[in-house]
Every structure is written in structure tokens, then in C-alpha cells.
Amino acid sequence: MELDILAFAAHPDDIELTCSGTIIKSVKKGYRVGAIDLTQGELGTRGTAEQRKVEAAQAGEIMGLSVRENLGLPDGNIEINKENKLKIIRLLRRYRPLIIFVPYWRCRHYDHAHCSQLVSEAAFYSGLVKIETGEPPFRPKRVIYYRCRSEFTPSFVVDITPYFHIKWESIMAYKSQFSEEAGVPGVVDTGYFLETIKNISRYYGSLIGVEYGEPFIVKEALEVDDPVDFFRNISPERVFNTPGR
């Protein structure tokens, strides 16, 4: 199965908290989207690996994913080595995604930073003919980075307003993480944490004049073939609602 988008994350629920609105929007547009969780999140204070496996499957159904896999790398020890790069390369060559979503390379949580570096390197090496995996070489068109904790000036922001309620449903699928039923007190089950997630989406939405948005950044310049046509599709109201106006 070839995919249009393949999203990578260090732990189950990372994708839901960060870029699930864009994934849901893409699926609604008819694109095939997959997700790869590198670890089972077994070091998390709340929940177990078994619980998060079930919750990830439920969230995947809510988002409309075509495929979701877990590589089973050790939580808290995502190593950037040849073996792990080959695991990612095999996935890229199997699913041949047009673009991939990866965590922003700067993050206080080292699993996220290591996931970013590991997948980014593998995406490059996946295009080399002399790395043999039994499948033809392949390199995605772009590695696109989504926001975890650290803020950045986005290369672009996706309007997810019509799909935010589905994004929220996918987050709430993780009852072991975001429910008082888990029985273990923690920051993530507080109203403050969940409201912060909403406020982040509101902030980035405000940058493009919509209610909710998700930010992304790329390392390379983006080519715009027809600037007139590109900006023709942007509502004037959104332009005037940007900061500083």
C-alpha cells in the first residue's frame, strides 16, 4: 500500500496531540495516511503499554488511518543507530509516502528529539541504491516537522477548524492518559494541560485568521509555482486578521 502521508512519533498519543487535525483533514480529502509509533510508551507514569496499544488503535480509527504500526523500540532509549535506521528505511520503502511528518528537532523530551533525527536521517538514506533491503530505493518529497513542546516560526499553518472536534475525540481515546479514571495523579489529566492543547491550536489558528490551526516547519525552501494562484485562494479576511493589522 502506498501512502500520501506517513506520520512518525516517539509515543502513542504524540500524533493525536500535535498533528492529528491535519491528518484528519487529509483523510477527509481522500488521502491515504499512516502512522508509526516508535515506542509503546511503557515508561509513562500513567497507563500501561497494553492499554496504550488499545487506545492507539481506537484513535487510529477515529483519525481514519490506513495503517498504524508500532516499532517496539525501548521507551526512553530511542537510539540513532544503523539497525533502527534500517527499520525506518524498510517502512519508507514499503509505504512510499509522498511526505512524512516528524517531531520538531528541538524538544526537552529527548525521545522526541531522537525520533526526529532518526527518521530524518533514515528518510535521506532510504533514497540510496546501495542500501539493500529487498525493496527499491525511495525518498519522500519532504520531511515536514510538527510542533511538540518547543515553539517555532512555522513555514505554514493548516486550518483544522472544521476537524478540531475529531482531533479532540482522538486525544480523548487515551483514557489512561487524560482521564481521572487512571487513578495516578499527573499533569496530563488536569484541566490546565488540556486547555493548553486547545490554546496552542487557537494561537496558531490566529496567525492565519481561523479558530484552530496546526503549525509545521521545513528545512528547505518551498517552491511556489504560481504565486498569484496560491494567494488567490486565501480569504482577504484571513490576511487582515493576522497579527499587526
N, C-alpha and C positions, 0 to 999 in steps of 0.2 A: 504494500500500500504506500503510495506516495502522498506526502502531506504538504500543505501550503505553509503551515506554521508548526514548529516544534518548540515547546517551551521547556526550559530546564530549571530545576530548583534544588536547593540543598535538602529541604524537608517537605513532607506533606503539609499543606496549608500555605506555604510560601507563595505559590502561584495565585491562590484564591485571594490572598491579602493584597497582592500587588498589581497583577496584570489580568485578572480574570474578566474584568469588564470588556477589555479589548478582545480577549479570546471569545467571549460570548457573542460580541458584536460580529466578529469574523465568522463564527459558525452560522449565525443568522443570515449572513450574506452568502452562505453556501460554500465556504472554505472548509477544508479538512484540517483539523487542528489536533495535535497530540501533546502529551506532557510526560516528562521524565523526572521523577523524584530520585535524587542520588542516594538518600538515606531513608531509613524508616522513622527517623526522629526519636529513636529509643532513649536518648539522653534527656529528653524533655521532662520538666518537672511534673507535668500533668499528662495523664493518659499513658497507654502502652503502645508498642509497635503494632500489636494485633488490632487495637481499637482504631488507630490512625489508618491502618490499611483499609478497614471497612469504610471509614469516613472519607478517605481519598477516593474510593470507588464511587461513593454516593455523590461527592462533589463533582467528580468527573462526569457523571450522568447529568447533573444539573447544568454544567457548562456545555454539554454536548460534545465532549471529546470523542474523537475517533479511536484513540488509543491512549492508555496510560500505563506506564511501566515504572517499576522501582528497581534500581540497580543494586540495592542492598549494601552500599558502601557503609563503613562504620561511621555513625554519627559522632561528630567531634574529631574526626580524623580523615577528612577528605584529602587524600594525598595526590599531588600532581606528579604522577609517575607514568612510565610507559604503559604499564598494564591498564591503568584507568583511562588513559588517552585512547587506547585501542578499543575499550568498551564503548566509549563515546563515538569513535570513528565508525564502528560497526553499526551503531544506531543511525548515524547520519547517512551512511551509505545504503542502509536498508530503507529508510523512510524518505530520503532525498527531499528534505523540506526547502522551500524557496527561501524562507527566512527562519531564524531561530531567536527566541527570547532567552536572555541570560541575566542574572542579577548584576546590578551596577558593581563595578570592580572595587569601589571603596565602601567598606562596611565594618562596623565594630564587631560583628559576628563573623569570625574567621571562616566558618563553613560557607557563608555566602560569598566571601571574597575568593575562597579557594575554588568554589563551584564556578565562579565567573572566569577565573584564569584557566582552569582545567578545560572547560567546554570551549572557550575561545581558542586555546591552543589546538585542541582536537579538531575544531572546525577548519583551521588552516591546514593542518597535516592531512586531513581527510581528502584533500584535493591532490595529494602527491601519489603518483602512479606506483612508485617503488615501495610504498607501504602496502603490503598484501594482506587482505582479509578475506579473499574469496569473492569479493564484490567489486564492481568498477569504482574508481575514484570519484569523489563528489565533494563539492564545496558549496555551502549555502551562499545566496546572493549577498546577504548581510547578516552580521551578528548585531542584534539590537538589544540594548540593555535597559532593564526596568528598575524602578526605584524600590529599594528596600527601606533602610533607615536613613542613610545619608542623602541629603538633598543635592540636586544638580540643576543647572540650567538646561532644560530639555531641548533636544533637536526638534521634537514635535510632541504634541499632546493629542490624544484621541478622546473625542467626545463619547462618553459612555452613559450619558444621562438616561436614555431610554432603557438601559440594561442594568442600571445600578441595583435595582431590586433583586435581580437574578444573581448578581455578584454577591449581594448580601446573603442570599439564600445559600450560595456555595460556601461562604465563610461559616455560616451557622451550622453547616453539616458536621463541623468538627466540634461536637458536643463535649468531647473530652478536653478541649482546649478553651472553649468560650462559653462554658456553662457552669453554674454553681453546683450542678449535679456531680461534677467531677470529684468534689469533696476535698480537694487540695487547694488552699488559698494561693492565689497568684495574681500577677499584674494583668495577665491577658483576659481574665474573666471580669475585670472591673469595667464599669460604665465609661470611665476615663479612657481606657485603651481603645474600646470600640468606637467611642466618639472621635478619638484622634484619627482612626482609619477613615471615618467619614469626612473629617475636616481636611485631611490631606487631599482626598478626591475633590472636595469643594474648592480648595486653593488652586489646584492645577486646572480645574474647570474654569475658574475665574480668569485665568490667563488667556483663555480663548473665548470668553464670554458665554460659557454654558454652566450648567449646575454642577456636573461632575466630570472630571477628566482624569486620564492616566498618562503620566509623563514617560518618555523614552529618550534615550540618547544613543548616538552612534559615533564612532571614532573617525569615520571617513566623511568627506563632503557628500551630500546628497544631490544627485543630478535632477534638475527640473527641466524637462524638455520644452515645455510651453508655459512660461510664467503667466501669460495672460489668461490662459485656460485654467491654470492652477488657482489663481486668485479670483477668477470669475465665480468660482463655486463657494467662495467664502462670503457669508452673510455680512452686509455692512454693519448690522447691529453688533456683531461679534468684534469687529475692528474697533468700534467706538467704545466698547465695554472693556477693552484691555487696560491694564494699569497705566496711569499717567494721562488718561483722557478725561 
